């Protein structure tokens, strides 16, 4: 249930020479993730009210690790500045950075017809047969034997499992109109940047996030 069935993974193998047209040597498969995910999180937060400025600062640091092989760090700083008796302005900055999952890649080398790997024989640049086939040589002398690697147990090309860093910065407004009525407005800019130097940079999103809300107390 952790996999996204709509996300494809490209699997290919660079066979030498010319191959029959019906050989699926470059195909897309649905991603395959573990059935479970175990995550450990350590969190530290600090809030401090600065009386001369009539404002408070909230800072937090979170470290997480999971059995996907991802290590992540998140640092958040937000200032809450009270203006008058009813308005609070809160600028925000958040930084996130993670390592790559153990089973992430943009492409995987292998042949989907042989997920466990197989050997294939060539002679003088011409295809002979796969291991186990009737024409596969019992004596490899005089043949070029190519090893097709097995596909990994899990695989995904989801950019969210790659190594990346993300920045969030913006501001929130809280206006207490009456004792039982409040209005909230927020704007945030989100930017994500890849770190592995392989993933297409346009795969990482950038976004403007606007939120508007109203609170009523009964």
Buried (B, 14 or more C-beta within 10 A) or exposed (E): EEBEEEBBBEBBBEBEEEEEEEEEBBEEBEBBBBEEEEEEEEEEEEEEEEEEEEBBBBBBBBEBBBEBEBEBBBEBBBBBBBEEEEEBBBEBEBBBBBBBBBBBBBEBEBBBBBBEEBBBBBEEEEBBBBBEEEEBBEEEEEBBEBEBBEBBEBBBBBBBBBBBBBBBBBBBBBBBEEEEEBBBEBBBEBEBEBBBEEBEEEBBEEEEEEEEEEEEEE
